Amino acid sequence: MNGINDVNGPNGQQHYKPLEAQSIAQRQQEVWNVCRALKDRNELYGVLTRNSAIAMWGVPDPSMDSARTADGVPVVHVVVQTARNRRKGIPGVVAHVWKGLSEEHICHTQDGIDVLAPELTWASMAETLSVDMLVELAESQMRHGRTTKEKLAVFLEGNSFRGRRKCQLALLLVESGSDSPKETELRLCLLSYGLSGFAVGYVVSGISFENGAAVTLDLADSELKIGIEYDGDHHRTDKMQWRRDV
């Protein structure tokens, strides 16, 4: 990959699409600042991975990682190809090793910070996330336009890494169309009780809003005429949203 086209940092021309909570943008800004400071001190090496890469790609982190240094800044995770490439004694930098790392797996920001491609960022979390959380992360990446289910499948077919089997199981459950991590969580909860067959982002026929926009349901079984919605707090506190829901 030649570079990151839409993750140029808080001061770049483009930014991630703010479909989730503002805290995602704050996390991205914070990690970016830490990486810039490390780079200025010549202490940033390797390629950003795990939670650090998730933050840089501007997607929700299902692990809700809060690891910080004694100074209160986020711990930075990097990956290198061999143990010899590790640099000891840099506070706040945790190095991981993946022998399969190559240039094709790396994206470069305008600030010269290397980040794992979205597919590898997802795979790098296999050691710490559950299958359900890997599904949540994959769907968040897809929702933000970072990757597709097809690209994730291609990566799994051509690479070997610790946690690959868990990723394969997760990919079987991944679907496109969810509007939030909580919607993914809801669908997986239903599946855990044997309730399958719900369409994601179902468009209700024969009805529309006054402006002509389609009416959709988070999950629906059209045959049984069951619609399920996961409503955040703004559905209760925002008057216009409340009326639109009714």
N, C-alpha and C positions, 0 to 999 in steps of 0.2 A: 504494500500500500504506500502511496506517495505522500500521504498526509491526512490530517484531519481537516475537513472542509468547514465544519460548523461547530467545532469546539476550539475556538481561538482565544478563549479566556474572557474574563469579565470585560476587558477593554477592547476586545476584538470587534469586528464588524457584525459578526453573527453570534448567536447564543442558542442554547437549547430551547425548545418550545416549552413554555411554562404551563404544562398541563397538570402538574402536581402542586403540592404545597410549596410555599416560598422557601421553606427550610432547605429544600433541595438546592436552590440557587445559592443560599447562604453557605451550604456545605461545599459546593463547588468553588465558590469564591475563597473560602477558608483554606481548602486544600491547595488551590492554585497559589495562594500567597505563601504558604509554607514551602511549596516546591520551588518557587522563585527565590525565596530566601536561602534555601539549601543550595540551589544552583549558583547563586552569587558567591557563596562561600566555598564553592567547588566540592560540596558534600553530597550532591545528588548524582547518583549513578544508576545503571541498570534501567529497567523499564517499569513504569508504574503498573501495579497489579492489584488484585483483590479489591478491598474497600476504597483504596485510593483511586484506582481506575474507575470504579463505579461513580465516585464523586465527580471525577473529571469529565465523564460522559454525560453528566447531568441527568441521571435517572435515580429513582428511589432505591435505597439500600435496604433490602428485607432483613438484614442482620441487625440494623440499627446500631452499627458499630460506634462505640464512644471512647475507644482507646486513645489516650492522650499522654503526652510527656509531662514531666514535672512542671514545665512552663505553661501547660494548658493547651498546647497546640496538638492537632491530630497526628497520630503516628502514621508515617508514610511507609507503604509496602512497595517494595521493588522486587523484580525477578531478574536473575542472571542465569547464564547458561551452565556455568560450573561453579563448584564451591570455591575454587581459586579466585573467582571474580568478585567474591564478597570483600567488602571493606569493613574492617572492624573498628569499633570505637566511635561511630557516628551516632550520637543520641537521637532517638526518634525515628531512625530508619531501620526497618526490619527487612532483611533480604531472604528471598526464597529462591530455590534452584529448580529449573526445568531444562533438562538437556535438549529437549526438542525445540527450544526457542530459536527462531530465525528471523531474518529481516522482514519476511512476508507477514509476520505476526505483529509487527510494530507500526504504530501510527505516530507521526511527528507533529507537534504543535508549532505555531509560529514562534513561540518562545524557546524552542529547542528542548522541550520536555517530551520524552518518549512515553507513550501510553500503549498498553496492550490493546489490540483490536477488540471490538465488542464481543465477538465470539469467544475469544480467549479470556476476556474479563469474566464472562459468565462461567467458563470452565474452571477458572482459577478459584472460584468460590465453592467448588464441589466438596472440598475437604471440610468446610465449616458449615455449610448450609444443608438443611434437610431437602428431600426431593420436592416437597411442596414449595419451599422457599426458592428453589432453583426454577421452578415453574413460574413463580411470581416475578423473579428477576428477568427471566427470558421474555415474558409478556410485557414487562415494563420497557425493556430495550426495544421490543418490536413496536410498542405504542409510541415511543419517542423517535421512531425511524432510524434506530441505530443498527438494526439487523433484521433478518427474517428467519422464519422457521427453517426454510430451505438452506440458508447459509449456515445455521447452527448444525443442521444434519450433515452437510458437506464437511464441516470442520470435524465432527465426531468420527466420520468415516475415515478421514485421512490422518488422524493424530492419536497418539497414545499418551496418556497422562493419568496420574492418580485421581480417582474419582470419575473416570470415564463411564463406568457402568451406571453410576448414579445419575449422570447427565443423560444417558440414554433412556433411563426410566422416566426422568422428568420430561424429556422431549415428547414422549408418548402422550403426555397430558397437556402439552402446550397448545393453546388456541389463540387465534388473533381476534381482535375486536373488543377486548375488555377496556373499560375506561379508567380503571384504577386498580391498584394492588388489592384493595379490599374486595373488589368484584371478583378478582381471581381467587382470593381466599374463600369467598362465599361459594363459588362453583366447586372448588376442591372439597369444601366441607360437605356439600351435597353428595359429591361423588363418594366420599368416605362412608356415607350411609347407603350407598347403592342407588342413589337418585341421579341417573344420567339422562342424556337425551335433551338437555336444555340448550337451546340456541343462544349464542352470545350476541348481544346488540340486536335483538329481534325487532324488525320494523313492523308495526301494527298496520294492517291494511285497512283501507276505508275510513281513515281518520287522520287529521293533521292539525297543527296549531294554526292560529289565525293568520300567521305570516306565511303559511304554506309549508313550514318545516315538518318533516316526518315525526311521528311519535314512536319512540323506541323504548324497549324494555331491556334492562341489564341481562336478564335471563328469561327465557320463555319456552313453554311446551305448547305449541299451537294446537296439537291434537287434544290435549287435556285442558286447554284454555287456562293455563297457569302462567302468570307473570310474576317475576320476582325482581325487586329493586333493592339496591343497597344505597341508602340515603345518608350522606354526610350531614353534619350539623347545620350547614347552610340551607338545607331543605326545610329546616324548622324555623330558622331565624330570619331568613330572607323572604320578605313578603311576596315579591314577584315570583320567586322560585316556588314558594308554597302554593300560590294560586295556580301556577302552571302545572304543578304536580296533580292538583285536584282535577 
